[in-house]
Amino acid sequence: MTDTALLRLQLAVFALVSACFTNIYITQPVLPVLQQEFNASSTTVSFTISAVVLGIALANLPFGVLADKLPIRPIIAVGVGAMLVGGLVCVLTDDLWVLISGRFLQGLFVPALTTCLAAYLAKSLPPERLNVVMGYYVSATVVGGLGGRLLGGWLHPPLHWRYAFISAGVFLLLACLLALRTLPRHAIHTEAQVKTGFGELLRRKDLLALFLCGGGGFALFSSTFNFLPFRLSEPAFGFSTQQITLVYLVYIMGIFMGPLAGRIGNRLGSGTTLLIGTATLAASLACLLIVSVWAVVLGLVLMCAGFFCV
């Protein structure tokens, strides 16, 4: 693969993954708006995010199996098509539970663009090229997560949150077309030397502990960012939707903390890094309890730093 072809591939991967993650977090900054529009509780409207995460969790393993059996292009095409249908449902509905169902549909097909793409790249590229492309992949998850929040709560007026789904859908469609045109047509398929069942993996205590750490960290991170709009819209803060969305810029910490956590792990060991991340998460929660804008911002910065360490 030439340098030019590699650059095109990097851009295609970055566009597709960032477009995918943009669709995940669209409703997060406008949760208070949804609460008023649908006359629902904060817990219920938070399902517009949780449903996506649940769909991803349920579909990751099945799509991981499909990635080894089917060509990547049909998987991406079907995944994007399903996510666009889910987004269209969200645009057209006036019922909160239909909106949540559309979000769940989107979540079910996110792994078609993430898990399957990562597996395909691992089979298609030599290690020295793969490392470069996967660097773009990781950066795209952060950019997409931030972009979705800015799209839903800042670029479009909060009361017109449906337009954010349209913009995200157009971005996803264009990224899909670029990826289908750019991805290598001939992958280097290698047979796995050791085939291990999922059940066997879950019975390994060392791996189970890691799964619990990662899952616990993400649960804390996700629930905090879901509750953030309600916290900042309270009279004690009185933030508008646009101001709440700007607070999400602390998510940029992920771009720096990912590589930094890796260097800390190499220097101090993974166990020590995990403890540092956990302690940082605890400190972040303490800061978030303080009724002060700067304390909340500091708490969110620490939350991002601790999460990416864990």
C-alpha positions in Angstrom: 0.0 0.0 0.0 1.4 3.4 -1.0 1.5 6.4 1.3 -1.2 8.0 -0.6 -3.5 5.0 -0.4 -2.7 4.8 3.4 -3.7 8.4 3.8 -7.0 7.9 2.0 -7.7 4.8 4.2 -6.9 6.8 7.4 -9.3 9.6 6.3 -12.0 7.0 5.5 -11.7 5.2 8.8 -11.6 8.5 10.7 -14.7 9.8 8.9 -16.8 6.5 9.3 -15.9 6.0 13.0 -16.4 9.7 13.9 -19.8 9.8 12.0 -20.9 6.6 13.8 -20.0 8.1 17.3 -21.6 11.4 16.3 -25.0 9.5 16.1 -24.6 8.0 19.6 -24.5 11.1 21.7 -26.8 13.5 19.8 -29.5 13.7 22.5 -27.3 13.9 25.6 -27.0 17.8 25.8 -30.8 18.2 25.1 -32.1 15.7 27.7 -33.8 18.5 29.7 -35.5 19.7 26.5 -36.7 16.2 25.8 -38.0 16.0 29.4 -40.1 19.1 28.9 -41.3 18.2 25.3 -42.4 14.6 26.2 -43.4 15.4 29.8 -41.3 12.5 31.1 -38.9 11.9 33.9 -35.1 12.5 33.7 -34.6 8.7 33.9 -36.9 8.0 31.0 -35.5 10.5 28.6 -32.0 9.3 29.5 -32.9 6.0 27.8 -32.4 7.9 24.5 -28.7 7.4 25.3 -28.8 4.2 27.4 -30.8 2.4 24.6 -28.0 3.0 22.2 -25.4 1.7 24.7 -27.6 -1.4 25.4 -27.9 -2.1 21.7 -24.1 -1.9 21.3 -23.5 -4.2 24.2 -26.0 -6.8 22.8 -24.7 -6.7 19.2 -20.9 -6.5 19.7 -20.3 -10.3 20.0 -22.6 -11.3 17.2 -21.1 -8.8 14.8 -17.6 -10.0 16.0 -18.5 -13.4 14.6 -19.9 -12.0 11.4 -16.7 -10.0 10.8 -14.9 -13.3 10.4 -17.5 -14.8 8.0 -18.7 -12.0 5.7 -17.1 -9.3 3.5 -16.8 -6.0 5.2 -18.6 -3.9 2.5 -22.1 -5.5 2.9 -21.8 -5.3 6.7 -21.0 -1.6 6.6 -23.8 -0.9 4.0 -26.4 -2.8 6.1 -25.2 -1.2 9.3 -25.3 2.4 7.9 -28.7 1.7 6.3 -30.1 0.5 9.7 -28.7 3.4 11.5 -30.2 5.8 9.0 -33.6 4.1 9.4 -33.3 4.4 13.2 -32.4 8.1 12.8 -35.4 8.7 10.5 -37.7 7.1 13.1 -36.3 9.6 15.7 -36.9 12.5 13.4 -40.5 11.6 12.5 -41.9 10.4 15.9 -43.8 12.4 18.5 -43.7 9.5 21.0 -40.8 9.1 23.4 -40.8 5.3 23.5 -40.7 5.2 19.7 -37.8 7.6 19.8 -36.1 5.3 22.3 -36.8 2.3 20.0 -35.2 4.1 17.1 -32.2 4.8 19.2 -32.0 1.1 20.2 -32.1 0.2 16.6 -29.2 2.5 15.9 -27.2 1.0 18.8 -27.7 -2.6 17.5 -25.9 -1.7 14.3 -23.1 0.5 15.6 -20.8 -2.6 15.9 -21.2 -3.1 12.2 -19.1 0.1 11.8 -16.8 -0.3 14.7 -16.2 -3.9 15.8 -16.3 -5.2 12.2 -14.2 -2.4 10.8 -11.5 -3.0 13.5 -11.5 -6.7 12.9 -11.3 -6.2 9.1 -8.4 -3.7 9.3 -6.5 -6.2 11.6 -6.8 -8.8 8.8 -6.1 -6.4 5.9 -3.1 -4.4 7.0 0.5 -5.3 8.1 1.2 -4.4 11.7 3.2 -1.2 10.9 0.3 0.1 8.8 -2.3 -1.1 11.2 -0.9 0.9 14.2 -1.2 4.1 12.2 -4.7 3.5 11.0 -5.9 2.4 14.5 -4.5 5.6 15.9 -6.9 7.5 13.7 -9.7 5.1 14.7 -9.2 5.9 18.4 -9.0 9.6 17.8 -12.2 9.4 15.7 -14.2 8.0 18.7 -13.3 11.0 20.8 -14.0 13.5 18.0 -17.3 11.8 17.1 -18.4 11.7 20.7 -17.7 15.4 21.1 -19.2 16.2 17.7 -22.5 14.5 18.4 -22.9 16.6 21.6 -22.0 19.8 19.8 -24.4 18.9 16.9 -27.3 18.2 19.2 -27.0 21.0 21.7 -25.0 23.8 20.0 -25.0 23.8 16.2 -28.8 23.3 16.0 -31.3 25.1 18.2 -32.3 22.9 21.1 -36.0 22.9 20.3 -35.1 21.7 16.8 -33.1 18.7 18.0 -34.6 16.6 15.2 -32.4 18.5 12.7 -29.4 17.1 14.4 -30.4 13.6 13.4 -30.7 14.7 9.8 -27.2 16.3 9.8 -25.7 13.3 11.5 -27.4 11.0 9.0 -26.0 12.9 6.0 -22.5 12.8 7.6 -22.9 9.1 8.1 -24.0 8.4 4.6 -21.2 10.4 3.1 -18.7 8.7 5.3 -20.1 5.3 4.3 -19.7 6.1 0.6 -16.1 7.1 1.2 -15.3 4.0 3.2 -16.9 1.7 0.6 -14.8 3.3 -2.1 -11.5 3.3 -0.1 -11.3 0.1 2.0 -8.9 -2.5 0.6 -10.7 -5.0 -1.6 -8.4 -7.9 -0.8 -7.9 -8.7 2.8 -5.2 -11.0 4.1 -7.3 -13.7 5.8 -5.6 -15.6 8.5 -7.0 -18.6 10.3 -7.1 -18.3 14.1 -4.6 -20.7 15.7 -6.7 -21.1 18.9 -10.4 -20.9 18.9 -11.9 -19.9 22.3 -15.6 -19.8 23.2 -17.1 -16.7 24.8 -18.2 -18.8 27.8 -14.6 -19.9 28.4 -13.4 -16.3 28.3 -16.0 -15.3 30.9 -14.9 -18.1 33.2 -11.4 -16.7 33.3 -11.2 -14.7 36.6 -8.4 -12.5 35.4 -10.3 -11.4 32.3 -13.6 -11.1 34.2 -12.0 -8.7 36.7 -10.8 -6.6 33.7 -14.3 -6.7 32.2 -15.8 -5.5 35.5 -13.3 -2.7 35.8 -14.0 -1.4 32.3 -17.7 -1.9 32.6 -17.8 -0.1 36.0 -15.7 2.8 34.7 -17.9 3.2 31.6 -21.1 3.0 33.7 -19.9 5.8 36.0 -18.7 7.9 33.1 -21.8 7.5 31.0 -24.3 8.1 33.9 -22.4 11.2 35.0 -22.5 12.7 31.5 -26.2 11.8 31.2 -27.0 13.5 34.5 -24.9 16.6 33.7 -27.5 18.5 31.7 -30.1 18.2 34.5 -27.5 19.3 37.1 -26.4 22.3 35.2 -30.0 23.4 34.2 -31.0 23.6 37.9 -31.5 27.1 39.4 -28.1 26.8 41.2 -26.4 27.0 37.8 -29.1 28.1 35.4 -27.1 27.0 32.3 -28.7 27.2 28.8 -28.5 24.2 26.5 -25.7 25.8 24.5 -23.7 26.5 27.7 -24.2 22.9 28.9 -23.0 21.7 25.5 -19.8 23.8 25.8 -19.0 22.1 29.1 -18.8 18.8 27.1 -15.6 20.2 25.6 -13.8 18.6 28.5 -14.2 15.4 26.6 -11.2 16.5 24.5 -9.2 15.3 27.5 -9.6 11.8 26.0 -7.3 12.7 23.1 -4.5 13.4 25.4 -5.2 10.9 28.2 -5.3 7.8 26.0 -1.6 8.0 25.0 -0.6 9.4 28.4 -2.3 6.4 30.2 -0.4 4.1 28.0 2.9 5.7 28.9 2.0 5.6 32.6 1.1 2.0 32.3 4.5 1.2 30.7 6.3 3.0 33.4 4.3 2.1 36.6 2.5 -1.0 35.5 -1.1 -1.6 34.5 -2.3 -2.3 38.1 -0.9 0.9 39.4 -2.4 2.8 36.5 -5.8 1.3 37.2 -5.6 2.4 40.8 -4.6 5.9 39.8 -7.6 6.0 37.4 -10.0 4.8 40.1 -8.7 7.3 42.6 -9.1 10.1 40.0 -12.7 9.0 39.4 -13.4 9.1 43.1 -12.0 12.6 43.3 -14.0 13.7 40.3 -17.3 12.7 42.0 -16.3 14.7 45.1 -15.8 17.8 42.9 -19.1 17.3 41.1 -21.0 17.5 44.5 -19.8 21.1 45.0 -22.2 23.8 43.8 -19.6 25.7 41.7 -19.1 25.9 38.0 -15.4 25.6 38.3 -15.7 22.6 40.6 -18.0 20.9 38.1 -15.6 21.6 35.3 -12.7 20.3 37.3 -14.7 17.3 38.3 -15.5 16.5 34.6 -11.8 16.9 33.6 -10.9 14.5 36.4 -13.7 12.2 35.3 -12.4 12.0 31.7 -8.8 11.6 32.9 -9.7 8.8 35.3 -11.9 7.0 32.8 -9.3 6.9 30.1 -6.8 5.6 32.7 -9.1 2.8 33.7 
